[in-house]
């Protein structure tokens, strides 16, 4: 039988700057910047935050991990 990936888990990173600006994302029509990446569950048990480029803000901002 094939083994699962185990400790590696997929996460979604979302721009924290855009989220603060728009309370109701669906009604504003603003597309929120999101990235999909992987992290090791044992090495990084806390929420991940990375600086990524946000096409909505046109600059590098902090992207935080969100729930799926």
RAQUINOR-V805626 format. One line per field, one symbol per residue. ss: DSSP state (H for helix, E for strand, L for the rest). burial: I if it has 9 or more other ideal C-beta (glycine too) atoms within 8 Angstrom, else O. A space follows every 10 residues. Layout:
ss: ???
burial: ???
This chain:
ss: LLLLLLLEEE EEEEEHHHHH HLLLHHHHLL LLLEEEEEEE LLLLLLLLEE EEEELLLLEE EEEEEELL
burial: OOOOOOOIOO IIIIIIIIIO OIOOIOOOOI OIIOOOIOIO IOOOOOOIOO OIOIOIIOOO IIIIOOOO
